[in-house]
Structure formats: C-alpha cells, structure tokens
C-alpha cells in the first residue's frame, strides 16, 4: 500500500491566517526550520493509480496540484480519486467535499451519524446530493470492514474513538459513538495494517487494542502540552483535552503512553500551528524523534 501525506497540520494550517505565534511568524518570514503546512489529509493506494483520501479539507485543490499522483490522467474530466473516507465532521476534515463538487465521480464513506449531521447542519453540503451527478455516499457501521470503491486489496474497518462533536455542532447535537472514528486499514496482500487516528480524547483499552494491530500508526499530534494555547495567552483558549485531543508530551502524553511500542512505526498528524515540535531542531522535536516518533510533512510517502 502506498501512503501519501497531503496535509499534516490541524485546522487553520501553518501559518494560520490570524495567528502570530512563534511558528506562524517564522513560517511567514521564510524560516526554513518552520515549513508551511496544509490542513490534514492522507491518500492511500494499492496500485499507485487509484487513490482513496482519508479526510478532505479546504486545502484539497492545492494538495492535488502539488501531487502529480492525483492529477487527471485522461479525457476532459478525470480524477484518480476513487473515494473519500471521513473520520468526523470537523471543518478541516469535510470542507474539501465542497471544493470537489464539479462532476463528482468519487464515493464518500462515513458513519450514518456523520452523514446525517453534515447534510442537516449546512444546506451547502446538500449540493452533493443534487442531480445530475449526485455523490455516492455510503454509510458504514462501526467495526464493519469494507473495501472502498474499485478496490480489492485495501480493507478498511472503522472503530469508535473517544472524542467530542465539533464546536459548530455542540448546540444542536450530543456526542455520539459514531461522531469520531479511527480507521484500521489493512493491506490484503502483505497483511500489514495502517491505523489512522487523527483525533483522540482518551486512550481506552479498545484504542490500545487497535494500536497493537498496527504496523504504521498515524495519530493526533495537535499540541505538545495540555495548556499550550492557554500558555501563549490566546483568548478563550481551552485545554487540549477539553478540545477533544490528547497532548504529545508530558508524563501521560502520547509519547509516554506508547513508549513500549518499539516495533511500531509511529507518526504524528493533525498538528496545531502552535505546537513547538513543528520547528526543526527544537527541544520538542528532538524529544519525539529520540523517542522513535516521526512528524509527518507534506509530500511524505510511506510503503506498507
């Protein structure tokens, strides 16, 4: 299985449009140690020709342009993107559906709850269902394996992840078991597994069991500390855990919790613009790399 990183940052990207933190300031100034980053998405393929996106954010047009693997190949209308798999209703995970609205030959996969709230909460998304070419949107239940469109070598099984509904839905919808999922992605030829968890609020036994199955793990790296944005003085900033994420560092951070997973290839994704580990050579970057972790970046490729 081919794995291509389209975007590694959290919502807002790096630099974020209204942020002047050290990372954003340095990135705008052209500091080579703080590279610009897109909002989060990865692409997977069994043959290098047909691709499936895991989440699709507002930067998808730029991401397609920057990666020839996703360019149209033949005819007046074509895309090698066969399907899009959604893990939750965060804006940085779904807004690309509206960008990819012209002549829609792809299939969307999500939990029934996610499809319902996306289409109910914003009328713009209903254009995906309008003729003459409505998007094929397939609902998949938790712990139900399936093969995405035109695929026989990649099997995806969604599983529940402790998290919360996005901020824009909190006044209307209560949290739900299907609101945030992870993906167990199995290469049927090699038998190897990619586990994808771009947002997580708690490491339960069920989550650790999923991680135990992985050969490669992509996981939430939103902030380095639980109070990172509060410590920067950002107005009304909640803690990382209140936002529905888990910090990277600290005695009970992700690095510490998974320190015994030495045979596992571990990669952070969905990294907030404020996170100091985004800076090459920083103490925080050194901490994660010395612990055997990688920080994903745009254009990064992996093979499973």
Secondary structure, DSSP 8 states (H G I E B T S, - for coil): -EEEEEE-B-TT-BS-TT--SHHHHHHHTT-TTS--B-B-EEEEESSSSSEEEE---TTHHHHHHH-GGGS--SSSS--SEEEEE-S---HHHHTHHHHT-SS---EEEE-HHHHHHHHHH-GGGGGGG-SSS--EEEE--TT-EEE-TT-SSEEEEEEE-S----GGGTTT----TTSSEEEEEEETTT--EEEEES--S---HHHHHHHHT-SEEEEE---SSTTHHHHTT-TT---HHHHT---SSSTTSHHHHTTT-TTSEEEEESB-TT-GGGSTT-HHHHHHHHTTEEE--TT-EEE-
